[in-house]
Amino acid sequence: MSETVTTSETAGTGGHGATIELENLTKRYPGSSGPSVDNVSMEIRAGETVVFVGPSGCGKSTTLKMINRLIEPTGGRIRIGGEDVTDMDPVKLRRRIGYAIQSSGLFPHMTVAQNIALVPRMTGWPAGRVKARVEEMLDLVGLDPGEFHDRYPRQLSGGQQQRVGVARALAADPPVLLMDEPFGAVDPITRDHLQDELIRLQHELHRTIVFVTHDFDEAIKLGDRIAVLRERSHIAQFDTPEAILTNPADDFVSGFVGAGAALKRLNLTRVRNVEITDYPTVAVDDPLQEIFNKLRSSGTNEILLLDKLRRPYKWLRRGDLMRARGSLARAGTLVSDTVTRDATLRDALEAVLTDNAGRVAVTGRRGEYEGVVDMETLMNSVRELLEADRLEAAEARAELEAARTDRTHAEQEGDDRTGGKSGEVRA
């Protein structure tokens, strides 16, 4: 996910975020005809995730970088946790803030453990505490400390590097985490899983996260609130994803929402909010006859084969077992995709449609099997969302009609009092 510039000078912020207040924040570059960021004011609550979304060049990354003063503001104030940090030493300020960027930013000559330990060591933590923190952070981002502790970045996948980047960003326990398009350089499947990981981490840590993206679907998925920004970071709408989807402020915001708002609302519901069913499973080391017997007694046409770490490995059908001839090496269909409990229903629906088998396996933080979500459950959820949209639209129309009726009655009462049409004076 990220690189850390610096984080908090001391640990033990209690796992809580801090409020961020921007007051008339402005950035004007010398020689420019106008400001890049113009008079931005907003309050971000402690522990919430706020996403800046807007067109390229609108100033969203510049606004983000002014919060930790990687870019110095030309005017305005910044308060973090109620403290005005505009005139603070910027190095001390950045030690209170985690910073995540698109590339992982890991030092290639350092091991995973050394990368994560860098900031705590810089801030004077004792060796024993640093070692414990490294293991805690690896476990937090779903990487086995025993397996990844001594690896180098070149030995990791892109997604694993991003996870280590997040562990590094959080190692010194900052109350605020700034993330500038951190998932833009990975493939779509890895990106979905990294988004799920960030959601899970936020549920555990309750940091204040400010996240920049140009992808509105990503903003819906991650944000407690979304700031849709126009040119110069003028705020077009700053509200919850639900409010922006159902009541965009104007045509500019509607353009970001795009078509299919009802389907986009699938990004607002998590897999953990729907029924996750159990499914017959067997282990890769189980005898073939035992696997066959379990499939026959399960009442299903297929069974899920788990690897030695209990991760979904293959879907096995009856015919696969008949053709196995004593070995499962070439039998069955490899599991092409999984989702976590923090994945959205849209992620799950895409996985089900891609797999073309009517179900997708749900996994835990280290990929271990937890259950299955099927197409019927997902379609029922889609129908419920569409029905909710229809009811909400009907209520909005009824309120609008009631308001028109009230205005008509008021105008008629005015006519009765004046003896003529509203606005006319009786001779």
N, C-alpha and C positions, 0 to 999 in steps of 0.2 A: 503494500500500500504506500509506504511513505518514507520520507527522511525526516529526522528530527533536527532542527537547528539547535535548540536547547530546550530544556524543560525546567520544571520547578526546582528551586534551589534546595528545598527540603521536601522530604516525602511526608505522607500522612496528612493529605488534605481531606481525609475522611471519605474519599470516594465521591465527593460532590463537586458540581460545577460552580461557576461564578457568573453573575449577571454581566452582560456587556452592554454598555450604553454608548451609542454614537450620537453626537450632537453637532449638527451643521458641519459634518466632515467634508472637507473639500481638498482636491488635489489639482493643482495647475502647474503644468510643465513650462519652463521658460521657452518663449518663442511660439507657444501654442495660441491659437485664436480664441480658445475657450477652455474651461476646466475639463479634465478627464472624468473627475467625480465632482458633482456639484451639490453641496449643501445637503448631505444625506443625514437623516436623523432616524434612529430606530432603537428599540430596546429588545434585547435577547435575554430571555429568562434563564436562570440558573438550571442546568441539567437538561435543557431542550436541544434538539437538533434543528437548526435553521439552515435552509438551502437557498443560496443565491442562484437564480437561473435567469438567463437573458441571452440576447444575440451576441455573437463575437464582437469584441471591441466596445461593449457597453460599459465597461469599468468594473465588472464584478470581481475579478481577480485583484485589481488595484485596491478596491475597497477592503477585500480580505486582508491584503498585505499591509494595509495601514493599521489594522488592529494590533499586529505585533511590531509595527513600525519597520518592517523590511522596506517599505516605502514610507517616507516621512510625509505626514499631511501638511498641506499649505495652510489650512485653517480648520477650526473646529476642535472639539474635545473628544477624548476616549476615556471611558470609565470602566474598570473591570473590578467587580466586587465592591462597587461604590467608590473605589479609589481612582482619582484622576491620574492617568498614567501618561498623559500627553507630553509632559516635561521630564518624565523619569528617564534614567539611564536606559537606553534601548536594550543593552545586553542583559541587564537585570530583568527587564520586562520579558524578554524572550525566554528566560529561565523559568517563567511561570506558564509558558504556553507551548504545547506540542504543535508541530507543523508538519503536514503531510503533503507530498507533491506526487506528480504522476509517475516519475521513475522512483524506484525504491530507494536510491541514494545510499545503499549499503557500501561500506568500504571493502573492496574486493580482497585486500590482503589480510583482513580480519575474519575470524570465525564468527558464526552466528552469535555465540555467547559474548564475544568481545564487542561486537556491534551493539548489542542490547545493553551491555554494561557500561558503555562509553560515558553517557551523561551522568549516571549515578556516581561513577568514579570521579568525574570532573567536579562534582559538587561535594566530594569528600566523604562519601559513604564508606564505612569499614568493609573489608574484603568479604567477611562472612555474610553481611547483609546484601552485598551486591550479588554474590553467588545465589543466595536464596531468591532474590528478586528476578534474576535471569530465568530460573526454573519456573517461577510463578508466572512470568510473562509468556514464556513459551506455552505453558499449559493453558493460559488464558486465551491465546489465539489458536488453540487446537493443534499445536505441534508437540510431538513427544520429545521432552527434554533429552532423554537418552539417545534418541535417534538424530536429533538436529543440533545438539549443543556444539559439536566440534566440526560441523560442516562449514564450507566456505560458500559465499553467495553463488559462485558459478556452478555449484552442485545442487542448486535449488531450481525448481520451476518458477515461472514468473509469479504465479499466485502465492507460492511459498515465500518468495522474496518480499512480496507486498505484506504478508502476514508478519514477517520479521520486522519490516519497516514500522508497522503499527505497534508491535511490542516495544520497539526502540522509542517510538514517540511517547509511549505511555510509561516508560520504565521509571521515570522520576516523579510520577504521579501528578501531572499537571491538571489543574481544574478546567482548562480550556484547550480544545484541540481544533486547529484550523486545517482544512483539507481542500486543496486546490486541484480539482479534477483527478483524484488519486487513482481512479479505476479506468482511465482513458486508454491505457496502453496494453490492456490484456484482452483476451478473446471473450466473446459474449458469455459463454458458460462459466468461465472463471470469474468474470465480472459479477454475474448473478450470485455466485457463492461468496465472493468478497463483500458484496452488499449485505447478504444475510449475516455474515460474520460481524460486520459493523453494527447491525441492528442488535444482535445478541450481546455484543460487548457493551453497547449503550444501556441495555436493560440491566446489566450487572454493575456498571460503573457510574452511570448518571453524570457524565461530563457535559459541559457545554460545548457543542460541536457546531462550527460554522463551515458549511460545505459548499463548494462552488461546482456547478455543472452546467453544460449546455443542453443536457438531456432531460426533458420534462418528465418522462416516465421514471427516471432515476430520482428526480426530485420528489415525485409523488410517493415513491417507495420508501425513501429515507427520512423525509422531513416531517417534524411535528408541525412546523410552519414553513411556508415558502415565500420568499421575496422575489416577485417577478420584476426585473429591472429593465427600464428603458435605457436609451442613450444617456451617458453621464451618470449612470446608476440612479436615475430618478425612479422612485418606487411606484410601479403601476398598480400593484396589489400585494399586500402582506397579510397572509391569512393561512388557515389550515388547508391541507390538500382537498378535503371534502368541500369546503366553501368555494375554493377556486374552481373546482370541477363543476359544481352545480350553479354557481353564480359568478362567472367571470366579470370583472369590473368594467371591461370595455372590449373593443374589437382587438386591440393589441394583445390582451391577455387571452382572449378566445383563440387567437392565432397560435399561441403556445399550447393551449389545451388540445387543439386540433379535433379531428373527427373521432367518434367512438368514445365519448366521455364515459358512458356507462361501462364499457369494457375496461377503460382505464381505472375505474373504481375497483377492479379486481386487484390492483396494486395496493389497496388500502386494507385488505383482509389477508391475514396470515394463515398458513397451513395449520398452525396451532389452534386456530379458532374454529376449525371444522373437524369432523369425525375422522380420526386416524384408526384404521382397522388393522387387526393382526393378520398375518398370512402364514401359511405353513412354510417352514424353513428347515434346511438341513445344512450340515457343515461339510466343508470340502473333504474332510478326513473320514466322514461316515462311510461304512461299507455300502456298496452299490445296492445290494439286496435290501438293506435297511431304508435307503432312500426310496427305492421303488415301493416298499411296503407303506411308507409314510405318505407318499403321493396317492396310492390307491385308497388309503383310509381317510384322506383329507376331504374327499368329495369335490376337489378342484381339478382342473385340467393341467395345472402347472404348479411348480414349487420353486421357491427361491433358494439358491445355493449361496451360502455365505463363505467368505474366505477365513483364514486363520484368525483374523482380527475382527471377525463378525461383521465385515463390510459386505454389502450386496455385490455378488460376483456374476452369477448367471441365472437366467430363467430357464428351468428345465421342464419340458413337456413330456407326456407319456411316450410319444414316439422317439424323443431324444434318448430316453432310458432304454428303450427296446433296441436302439441302434448302438448303444454305448459299448457293448462287447467288453465289459470289464474295466473300462476306463472312461472318465468324464472329460478327458483332455480336450476332445473335439466336440463334445456334446453340448447342446444348449445354446442359448443366445446371451452374449455378454450384456450386462446392464449398461446401457448407454448413458443414462442420466439419473440423478437422484435429486431430491430437494430436502432442505432442512425444515424444522418447525418454524423458523423465522422467514422462510421463503413466502412470497406472495402467492395468492391463488392464480394469478396470471403466470407466474413461473411454473407452477404445478400443471396448469392447463397446457402450456407450451411443451412441457416434458412429456405429458401423456400423449399429446398429438404427435410429437416427434417419434415416440416409441411405438405408436400405432397399436397398442395392446390394451388400452383402457385402464392402465394403472401406472403409478410411479412409486418407487420406494422412498420412504422418509428416513433420514439418517441423523445421527447426533453430531456433536462437535468434532469428533475424530472419524467420522464416516461410518460409525457403527449403526447397524440396522435398528430401527425403532417401530416400523409399521409401514402401511401402504395407504395412499389416497387414490380413490378410483374416479373414473369419469362421471359416474352418477352423482357422487357427492359434489363434484365441481360444478356440474350443470345445475344442480339444485341451488347452489350458491349464486350462480349467474342469474337464474330466474328470480331469486329473492332480491338481488340488487336491481334488476330491471323493474320489478314490481315496486320497489321502494322509490326508484326514480319516477315512475308513473304517478305514484301517490303524491310525491313531493311536487311534481309539476302541476298536478290537479289542485293541490292546496295553494300553490303560488297563483294559479289562475283565479281561484276563488277569492283569495285576498285582494288581487288586483281588481276583480269585478266589484267586490265590496267597497273598495276605496273609490272606484268610479261612481258607484251608487251614492256613497256619502257625499261626494263632491256635487253630484246632481241635486241631491236634497238641499245641500247648503245654498246652492245657487237659486233654487226655487224659493227657499225661505227669504233670501235676499230680495228676490223679485217681489214677494208678497209685502215686505216691509217698505219697499220704495215705490210700489205700485207700477212697476214696469220691469224692463229687463235689467239684469245686474249691471251695475256700472252707470245706469242712466239716472238722472235727477228729474223727478216729476215736476212739471211746470206748475 
